Amino acid sequence: MATEKDKYPSTFALEDFSSTATLANNDQIKVPMENGNIEKIDQKDYNPYEHRVLDHPNSFSGALIHLLKSSLGTGILAIPRAFKSAGLLVGLFGTIIIGVLCTHTIHILVKASHKVCSRAKLPSLGFADTAEEVFKQGPKPIRSWARFAKNFVEIALVLTYYCGNAVYIVFITVSMTKLFSYYFPETETWDQYFKLMILIPLIVCCQVRELKHMVPFSFVANSMMVVAFGITLYYIFSNISEVKVSDRNLYTNLQGIPSFFSTVLFAMEGIGTIMPVENSMVKPKFLGCHGVLNSAMIVVVCLYTCIGFFGYYRFGDKTEATITRNLPSNEIPAQIVQASISIAVFFTFMLQFYVPMEITWNRVKHRIPKNRHNISQILLRTGLVTFVTGIAAAGGEHLGTLIDLVGAIFFSTLGLFVPALIEIIVDWEEGWGRYNWRLIKDVMIMILACFGLVSGSYYAILEMK
């Protein structure tokens, strides 16, 4: 006689739940369609939130902390350099515009995911699976591209976050070098040694597999960032009255715009962690005027604009790739900043490592016997952290160039182009509003993304020569 589990296996997907996190695999629990439930579902609009069964759901505050941590990373310290490239006036309005644009593209991605989830009767979908489902439900000529869309997004996500994590390691070692070189001058050339020193702690901490269990680490990272920001702002505003506006550029030439655009995108965009965080919620509090997303992005845009504007205003043409390099090495508060940044970025690495790791694991786990999953995860995580550290070692200290390349290539594509394309397809049958305004808007976003991709990459490569 068939058991309940045999009849409806998808409803028991969490029964064999291990320590492996499942959010990047969408927490996708399909609802059985063979019994009377289908009739009840068809009688009303399917609400994905009502059908999410999660062992470790995230609260409003937990989701907010994760979003802040994913967007308030080390990139904020590079924003003054972006203002240096664009000028005070262009940087001020440009940062706000890019912030609004990033928030909007996240909105349309999440809404598109909810639409296709409702149509397919699924509780949740990740970024890549949303792209696949959108193409599946789209016009017939593009349905055969569904698998390609999923693979493209997954590969881009993996490359984005592995390269981004390499940038994070460079951030950590730059701060450590500046901190220790004051007391031990010989460590000024120890950049590569510092990378090896943090490798083992990173490998150990990246064994954490549940997103919910990372909340305490995100809290520590956020706290350290607040300390670093507070002291950095103190240095920025000290003696700022002696600076004259006439000494700073209000705008620069067009060659500075691609670097500005790429840097702000890299710093602000956290598109890869959006769907895992949203899928980890069982209450519809992510979108909306007072939702998690808007609350997080308001804080992010305000902080970025403040740090960028006043950072460049204070240091002018001497502004470094990261503003902490402009702080005096011989003062205790500045040394606290270097230590705080190192700790904050270290724990941020764990959250940013989560997304590509889960995608990679979901690609290979079906080829591994189930009784070896645990040891396989340990070895895979160890190997990938080592690989990322190798990328950071190869990149050396070219922090600004790495930021520009990652922002131009990956975040322009994933953060702007893909969500705009997804909205065009998901609204294909319903229409794009009066005068097709949504279609026009999305096409303009895609053009902007292409501009950022081509020009940002071009000027970043020129800097490397």
Residue, then its C-alpha position, 0 to 999 in steps of 0.5 A: m500500500a502506497t504511503e503518503k510520502d509515495k503519493y505526494p513526495s514533493t510535500f515531504a521535501l524537507e523531511d530529510f533536511s540536512s545542514t545544507a542550506t536550500l534557499a538558493n535552490n528556491d525553497q521550492i516545495k510544489v503543492p500536490m495537484e492530484n487531489g482536491n487541493i487543485e480545485k481550491i487553489d483554482q477558486k482563488d488567486y494562488n498566493p505563494y506565501e501561503h504555501r511556503v513551508l520553511d524550517h528556518p523562515n526569516s523575520f522582517s528584521g532578519a531579512l532587513i539585516h541581510l539586505l543591508k549587509s549585502s548592499l552595505g559592503t566594502g563598496i561604500l568605501a569606494i564611493p568617494r573615488a566614484f565622485k572623484s571620477a564624476g564630480l560633486l554635482v554629477g556624483l550627488f544626483g547620479t548616486i541617487i538615480i542609480g539607487v532608485l534604478c537598482t531598487h526599481t529593477i529589484h522590485i520588478l524582478v520580485k514581482a515577476s517571480h511572484k507572477v510566474c509562481s502564481r501561474a505555475k502554483l509554486p511557493s517560491l523561485g530563485f533568480a535563475d529559476t524565475a528567468e527560466e519560468v518566465f521564458k517557459q510561460g512567455p511567447k512560444p518562439i522564446r520558450s525553447w530558450a528557457r534552459f539557456a536563460k537559467n544557465f546564463v543567470e546561474i553562471a553570471l551569479v556564480l562569476t559575479y559573487y566569486c569575483g566580488n568575494a575576491v575583491y573583498i579579500v583585497f579589501i581585507t588585506v589592504s586594511m590589514t597592511k595599512l594597520f600593521s605597517y605602521y607598527f611593523p614597517e616590514t609588513e608593508t609588502w606582506d599583501q600576499y602573506f596576509k591573504l594566506m593568513i586569512l585563508i584558513p579562518l575563511i574556510v572554517c567560517c564558510q562551512v556555515r550553511e544556513l542563511k538564518h544562522m548567518v544573522p549573528f555574523s551579519f549583525v557583527a559585520n554591520s556593527m563593525m561597519v557602523v564603527a568604521f563609518g562613524i570614525t571615517l565620517y569624523y575624519i571626513f568632517s574634520n577641517i572640512s570647513e577649510v575646503k572650498v567648493s571651488d577646489r573641487n570639480l562639480y563635473t568631469n569629462l565623459q570618460g569618468i562616467p563609466s568608472f562612476f557608474s560601475t563603482v556605484l553599481f558594484a557598491m550598491e547592487g545586491i541582486g544575487t541575495i535578493m531572491p534567497v532572502e525574499n524566499s526565506m520569508v513567509k509573510p508578504k513584507f518584502l515589497g510595499c512602501h514600508g517593506v524590507l526592500n524600500s527600508a533597506m535601500i533608503v538607508v543604503v542610498c542615503l549613506y552612499t550619497c553622504i560618504g561619497f559626496f563628503g569623502y571627495y569634498r574633503f580629500g579631493d584629487k587625493t581620494e584613494a580607491t578606498i577612503t580608508r587609505n586617506l586616513p592617517s596611519n599614526e592615529i588610534p581612531a584610524q587604526i580602529v577603522q582598519a581593524s573594523i573594516s577587516i572584521a566587517v568584510f571578513f563576515t560579509f564574505m560569508l554572506q556573499f559566498y552563500v549564493p554562488m556556493e549553493i548554485t555550485w552545490n545544486r549543480v553537482k550534488h546529484r552526482i554524489p552519493k547521499n551519504r557523502h554529501n556532508i564531506s563533499q560539501i566541506l571539500l567543495r567549500t574549502g576548494l572554492v574559498t581557496f580558488v577565490t583567494g587565488i583570484a585575489a592574489a592574482g589581482g594584487e592591489h588593483l582594487g579600483t580596477l577590479i571594482d570597475l570590471v565586476g560592476a561593469i560586466f556582472f552587475s550591469t547585466l544581472g542588476l539591470f539588463v536581466p530584470a528589465l528583460i524579464e518584465i518585458i516577457v512576463d507582461w507580454e500577454e497582459g500588455w505593458g500599460r498605456y502607450n507601452w510605457r513599461l516596454i519603453k522604460d525597460v528597453m531604456i534600462m537595457i540600453l543603459a546596462c549595455f552602455g555600462l557593460v561596454s564603456g565600464s569594461y573598456y576604461a577599466i582595461l585601459e587602467m590596467k595597461 
